Amino acid sequence: MGSRNKFILKELKKWNKDNIITNEQLEILSKKYKDDYIDWHIIIRSIMISGIIMVSIAFISFISFYIFSIYFIAFLFTALFLSGFIIDEILKIKYIYLPKTSSAITALSSIFLSADIFTISYIITHNKDNFILLSLISIILFFIIAYIKKNYAVLSMAIIGLITWYGFEGFDISSIDLRLNNYIRFIITSIFIFLIGITDINRKLEEKYFKFSIIYYTIGLLYMNIILAIMSVLGNSNKIIILKPHSNELMIYSILFLLSNIITLIIGCKLKISLIVKYSIFFIILNIYIRYFEYFYLKMNTWIFFLILGLSTILIGVIIERIIKYR
C-alpha cells in the first residue's frame, strides 16, 4: 500500500478517536483504503517480467546450442514478437485485461522485434556493419510502439536507447573511450529529453500520455546527472583521477555538475514538480560528498573523516525536514 493510503488510514483513526467520525463511518471509509502493506502490483509485475524473461532465455539458449539455422532463429523471433502483440490484443478484446502482464508482454515483444530486425538484416545482407542504422530503426520502432500501446516500459527503453545511441555515436562501443565529445553528446540529448518532459508536450497529445512526461524528464535528469558525476570523477580520461593531485579539469566539471542541479532545482520549484526537486537535491548532496572525498579523504584520519561525514549528513536531513515542515 502506498504511503498516501497509510496516511489517510492513520488520520481516519485519529478522527474516530477524537469522535469526529463514528465507528461505522471508520469501518466504511477504511475499506476504501485497505491496510495492505504489500504492494502486490509491483510483486506481480516483477514476477511476470522475470518469468517471461527466463522463458525467453530458455528458448534462445535452446536455439543457440541445438539449432544452428539462422533462418529458424529469424522465424522464432518473428513468431515470438507477433504472438506477444496478438495475445495482448486478444486479452483486451476478451476483457481479460491485466495491466502489468500486458506491459511486460508488450515490452518483451518489442525486444524480440528488434532482435528479428537484426537477424533478417544479416540474412539479407550478410553484413554486421549496419548495426548503427538497425539500432536507430529499433529505437524509432520502440517510440512508435510505446505511443500506440501507451506502454511506459517500451518508452523507457526507447529514451534510454536514444540517449545511449547518440552518446556513443551510434552504439559504437567496440572500444569505449569516453571523451569530451561523448560527454557533450550525452548531455545535449539528456537535456533535450528533459525539456520534452517539462514542456508537457505529451499531455497536449492526449491526457493518457500525461505520465509519459514524467518518464521523459526523469530519465533525462538522471542520465544527465550520471554523466556529469562521471565527468567529475574521471575527467577527460578513462581512469579515475579523484584523490589525485588537484585538477582544474575536475573543478570545472564539478562546478558544471553543481550549477546544472541548481538550475534544475529552480525549474522544479517554479513548475512545482517535486520529483525534479528531490533528484536535484540528491545530486547536489552527492556532488558535495564527492568533492569532500576528493579534498579531505587523504588529509585526515579515517575516523574523523567519517565522523564529519556522518554528522553533516544528519544535519542536512534535519535542515531539509525543518524546511518541509515549516514551508
C-alpha positions in Angstrom: 0.0 0.0 0.0 1.3 3.5 -0.8 2.2 6.0 1.8 -0.8 8.1 0.8 -3.2 5.3 1.9 -1.3 4.7 5.1 -1.5 8.4 5.9 -5.3 8.5 5.2 -5.9 5.4 7.4 -3.9 7.0 10.2 -5.9 10.2 10.0 -9.2 8.3 9.9 -8.3 6.5 13.1 -7.4 9.8 14.7 -10.7 11.3 13.7 -12.5 8.3 15.2 -10.5 8.6 18.4 -11.5 12.4 18.6 -15.1 11.5 17.9 -15.2 13.3 14.6 -16.4 10.2 12.9 -18.3 7.1 14.2 -17.0 3.6 14.3 -19.4 2.7 11.5 -18.0 5.5 9.4 -14.5 4.5 10.2 -15.2 0.9 9.0 -16.8 2.1 5.7 -14.0 4.6 4.9 -11.2 2.2 5.9 -12.5 -0.4 3.3 -11.6 2.1 0.6 -8.1 2.3 1.8 -7.3 -1.3 2.6 -4.5 -1.6 5.1 -2.3 -3.8 2.9 1.3 -3.1 3.5 2.5 -5.2 0.5 2.3 -3.5 -2.9 1.1 -6.5 -4.8 1.1 -4.7 -8.2 4.9 -4.4 -8.1 5.3 -8.0 -7.0 3.0 -9.3 -9.7 4.8 -7.2 -12.3 8.2 -8.3 -11.2 7.2 -12.0 -11.2 5.6 -11.8 -14.7 8.6 -10.0 -16.2 11.1 -12.4 -14.6 9.1 -15.4 -15.7 8.8 -14.1 -19.3 12.5 -13.2 -19.5 13.6 -16.6 -18.2 11.3 -18.5 -20.7 12.7 -16.3 -23.5 16.3 -17.1 -22.4 15.5 -20.7 -22.3 14.2 -20.5 -25.9 17.3 -18.6 -27.1 19.6 -20.9 -25.3 17.9 -23.9 -26.9 18.4 -22.4 -30.3 22.0 -21.4 -29.7 23.1 -24.9 -28.5 20.9 -27.2 -30.6 19.7 -25.4 -33.7 22.2 -23.6 -35.8 20.0 -22.3 -38.6 19.9 -18.5 -38.8 16.6 -18.9 -40.7 15.0 -20.7 -37.9 16.2 -18.1 -35.4 14.6 -15.4 -37.6 11.4 -17.4 -37.7 11.3 -17.9 -34.0 11.9 -14.2 -33.2 9.1 -13.3 -35.7 6.8 -15.8 -34.0 7.6 -14.5 -30.6 7.0 -10.8 -31.2 3.9 -11.4 -33.3 2.4 -13.8 -30.7 3.1 -11.3 -27.9 1.2 -8.5 -29.6 -1.6 -10.8 -30.7 -2.0 -12.3 -27.2 -2.1 -8.7 -25.7 -4.9 -7.7 -28.1 -6.9 -10.9 -27.5 -6.8 -10.3 -23.8 -8.2 -6.8 -24.3 -10.9 -8.0 -26.6 -12.0 -10.7 -24.2 -12.0 -8.1 -21.3 -9.3 -10.1 -19.5 -7.0 -7.1 -19.2 -4.1 -7.4 -16.8 -2.1 -4.1 -17.0 1.2 -5.4 -15.5 1.1 -8.5 -17.6 0.2 -6.6 -20.7 3.0 -4.2 -20.2 5.6 -7.0 -19.7 4.3 -8.8 -22.8 4.5 -5.7 -25.0 8.0 -4.8 -23.8 9.3 -8.3 -24.4 7.6 -8.5 -27.8 9.3 -5.2 -28.7 12.7 -6.6 -27.8 12.0 -9.7 -30.0 11.0 -7.4 -32.8 14.4 -5.6 -32.6 16.2 -8.9 -32.5 14.2 -10.0 -35.5 15.2 -6.9 -37.5 18.9 -7.6 -36.8 18.6 -11.3 -37.8 16.7 -10.7 -41.0 19.1 -7.9 -42.0 22.0 -10.3 -41.6 20.3 -13.0 -43.6 19.7 -10.5 -46.5 23.0 -8.6 -46.5 25.4 -10.9 -44.7 26.8 -7.8 -43.2 27.3 -7.0 -39.5 28.5 -3.4 -40.1 25.0 -1.9 -40.3 24.5 -2.1 -36.5 24.3 1.7 -36.1 21.4 2.0 -38.6 19.5 -1.0 -37.4 19.7 0.1 -33.7 18.3 3.5 -34.7 15.4 1.8 -36.5 14.7 -0.3 -33.4 14.7 2.8 -31.2 12.2 4.5 -33.6 10.0 1.4 -33.5 10.1 1.4 -29.7 8.8 5.0 -29.7 6.0 4.1 -32.2 5.0 1.0 -30.1 5.1 3.0 -26.9 2.7 5.7 -28.1 0.4 3.2 -29.9 0.2 0.8 -26.9 0.7 3.6 -24.3 3.4 1.4 -22.7 5.8 3.0 -20.2 8.4 0.2 -20.2 8.8 0.4 -24.0 9.0 4.3 -23.8 11.7 4.0 -21.2 13.7 1.6 -23.4 13.3 4.0 -26.4 14.5 7.0 -24.4 17.5 5.3 -22.8 18.3 3.7 -26.2 18.2 7.1 -27.9 20.5 8.9 -25.4 22.9 6.0 -25.4 22.8 5.6 -29.2 23.7 9.3 -29.7 26.1 9.5 -26.8 28.2 6.6 -28.0 28.0 7.8 -31.6 25.7 5.1 -32.8 26.4 2.4 -30.2 30.0 2.2 -31.4 31.1 0.6 -28.1 33.7 -1.8 -29.5 36.3 0.2 -27.8 34.6 2.5 -25.3 36.8 5.6 -24.8 34.8 8.3 -23.2 36.0 11.8 -24.3 34.6 15.3 -24.1 32.8 14.8 -27.4 30.9 11.8 -26.0 30.1 13.7 -22.7 28.7 16.6 -24.7 26.5 14.3 -26.9 25.1 12.6 -23.8 24.4 15.9 -22.0 22.8 17.5 -25.1 20.4 14.6 -25.6 19.6 14.3 -21.9 18.7 18.0 -21.8 16.5 17.6 -24.9 14.7 14.7 -23.3 14.3 16.6 -20.0 12.8 19.6 -21.9 10.3 17.4 -23.7 9.1 16.2 -20.3 8.8 19.6 -18.6 7.1 21.3 -21.5 4.3 18.8 -21.2 4.0 18.1 -25.0 2.7 14.7 -24.2 -0.4 15.9 -22.3 -1.3 18.1 -25.3 -1.4 14.9 -27.4 -3.8 13.2 -25.1 -4.4 13.2 -21.3 -3.5 9.5 -21.2 0.1 10.4 -22.2 0.5 12.6 -19.1 2.7 10.0 -17.4 4.9 10.0 -20.4 6.1 13.4 -19.5 7.3 12.1 -16.1 9.3 9.4 -17.8 10.9 11.9 -20.2 12.1 14.4 -17.5 13.0 11.7 -15.0 15.3 9.7 -17.4 16.7 12.9 -18.9 17.5 14.3 -15.5 19.0 11.1 -14.2 21.1 10.4 -17.4 22.4 14.0 -17.4 23.5 13.8 -13.7 25.0 10.4 -14.1 27.2 11.7 -16.9 28.1 14.8 -15.0 29.0 12.7 -12.0 31.2 10.5 -14.1 32.9 13.6 -15.6 33.6 15.0 -12.1 35.4 11.7 -11.2 37.0 10.6 -14.5 37.5 13.9 -16.2 38.5 13.6 -19.8 40.1 10.2 -19.1 39.2 6.6 -18.7 40.9 6.4 -15.3 39.6 7.7 -12.0 41.6 10.8 -11.2 39.8 11.7 -8.0 42.0 11.5 -4.8 44.9 12.5 -7.0 46.7 15.9 -7.3 44.3 18.8 -7.8 42.9 19.1 -11.3 41.4 22.2 -12.8 39.6 19.9 -15.2 37.7 18.2 -12.4 37.0 21.5 -10.8 35.3 22.8 -13.9 33.3 19.6 -14.3 32.2 19.6 -10.6 31.1 23.3 -10.9 29.1 22.4 -14.0 27.6 19.4 -12.1 26.6 21.8 -9.3 25.2 24.6 -11.5 23.1 22.2 -13.6 21.4 20.9 -10.4 20.8 24.3 -9.0 19.1 25.2 -12.3 17.0 22.1 -12.3 16.1 22.7 -8.7 14.9 26.2 -9.6 12.9 24.7 -12.5 11.4 22.1 -10.3 10.4 24.7 -7.7 8.9 27.0 -10.4 6.9 24.2 -12.0 6.1 22.7 -8.6 7.4 19.2 -9.7 8.5 17.5 -6.5 10.3 14.7 -8.3 12.7 17.1 -10.0 13.3 19.0 -6.7 14.1 15.7 -4.9 16.5 14.5 -7.6 18.2 17.9 -7.8 18.8 18.0 -4.0 20.1 14.4 -4.1 22.6 15.1 -6.8 23.7 18.4 -5.1 24.4 16.4 -1.9 26.2 13.7 -4.0 28.4 16.3 -5.6 29.3 17.7 -2.2 30.2 14.2 -0.9 32.4 13.5 -4.0 34.3 16.8 -3.5 34.6 16.0 0.2 36.2 12.7 -0.6 38.4 14.4 -3.2 39.9 17.1 -0.9 39.8 15.6 2.6 40.0 11.7 2.5 43.8 11.6 2.3 44.3 14.6 4.6 42.7 13.3 7.9 42.3 10.2 10.0 39.6 7.8 8.7 37.5 8.0 11.9 37.5 11.9 11.8 36.6 11.8 8.1 33.6 9.6 8.6 32.5 11.3 11.8 32.3 14.6 10.0 30.6 12.9 7.0 28.0 11.3 9.2 27.3 14.3 11.3 26.9 16.6 8.2 24.6 14.0 6.7 22.4 14.1 9.8 22.5 17.9 9.8 21.4 18.0 6.1 18.5 15.7 7.0 17.4 17.9 9.9 17.5 21.0 7.8 15.5 19.5 4.9 12.9 18.2 7.4 12.5 21.6 9.1 12.2 23.3 5.7 9.5 20.9 4.6 7.7 21.1 8.0 7.5 24.9 8.1 7.2 25.8 4.4 
